[in-house]
Amino acid sequence: MGHHIKILEKLSEILDNKDIEIMGEAMRKKRNRDLYDGGVIISEKEAKDYLEFVKTVLNEAKKFLEDQKLLF
């Protein structure tokens, strides 16, 4: 298991959002199939959906960090 998987697991745990781990794993698998098997192309709609998901996660992380101001 790579470090990126551990990062996604931890982020999912910290933000209490299982979708992070699930979506991250799906994106990674699709990317690997595209890179190594030459068989998958990500559609424009999928790319937009991924981007929106990442923006949502970044907003969740920002809110989490803002709520932790006493730690910094």
FIVEXPA-555325 format. One line per field, with one value per residue (C-alpha): y, z, x; residue in three letters. Coordinates in pm, whole numbers, padded with zeros to 5 digits. Each point is the difference from the previous one (the first is absolute). Layout:
REM residues N
Y	[Y  ...] $
Z	[Z  ...] $
X	[X  ...] $
rest	[ALA  ...] $
***
This chain:
REM residues 72
Y	[00000  00333  00315  00175  -00258  00064  00374  -00048  -00232  00253  00296  -00200  -00076  00357  00158  -00286  -00043  -00356  00130  00139  -00344  -00156  00267  00024  -00374  00005  00288  -00177  -00327  00177  00195  -00317  -00180  00294  00022  -00367  -00177  00274  -00061  00270  00359  00236  00191  00374  -00060  -00234  00255  00271  -00232  -00081  00369  00086  -00283  00121  00357  -00128  -00193  00304  00211  -00265  -00003  00379  00010  -00274  00192  00327  -00180  -00113  00347  -00068  -00270  00244] $
Z	[00000  -00105  00205  -00202  00123  00362  -00056  -00139  00289  00257  -00172  -00017  00371  00105  -00199  00083  -00368  -00136  -00353  -00007  00025  -00234  -00270  00028  -00049  -00301  -00157  00060  -00153  -00307  -00043  00032  -00260  -00233  00058  00009  -00200  -00251  00018  00194  -00093  00255  -00149  00035  00232  00221  00014  00105  00262  00138  00011  00188  00246  00061  00052  00255  00187  00000  00147  00268  00081  00015  00241  00213  00022  00078  00287  00132  00031  00356  -00129  -00217] $
X	[00000  00148  00038  -00271  -00250  00099  -00038  -00350  -00091  00123  -00169  -00323  00030  00088  -00282  -00238  -00079  00024  -00065  00356  00153  -00257  00024  00378  00035  -00235  00192  00333  -00123  -00133  00323  00207  -00212  00047  00376  00091  -00271  -00066  -00371  -00183  -00065  -00146  -00291  -00041  -00297  00206  00282  -00247  -00151  00347  00089  -00319  00065  00356  -00124  -00252  00269  00230  -00281  -00060  00372  00012  -00295  00157  00328  -00177  -00177  00340  00155  00108  00237  00193] $
rest	[MET  GLY  HIS  HIS  ILE  LYS  ILE  LEU  GLU  LYS  LEU  SER  GLU  ILE  LEU  ASP  ASN  LYS  ASP  ILE  GLU  ILE  MET  GLY  GLU  ALA  MET  ARG  LYS  LYS  ARG  ASN  ARG  ASP  LEU  TYR  ASP  GLY  GLY  VAL  ILE  ILE  SER  GLU  LYS  GLU  ALA  LYS  ASP  TYR  LEU  GLU  PHE  VAL  LYS  THR  VAL  LEU  ASN  GLU  ALA  LYS  LYS  PHE  LEU  GLU  ASP  GLN  LYS  LEU  LEU  PHE] $
***
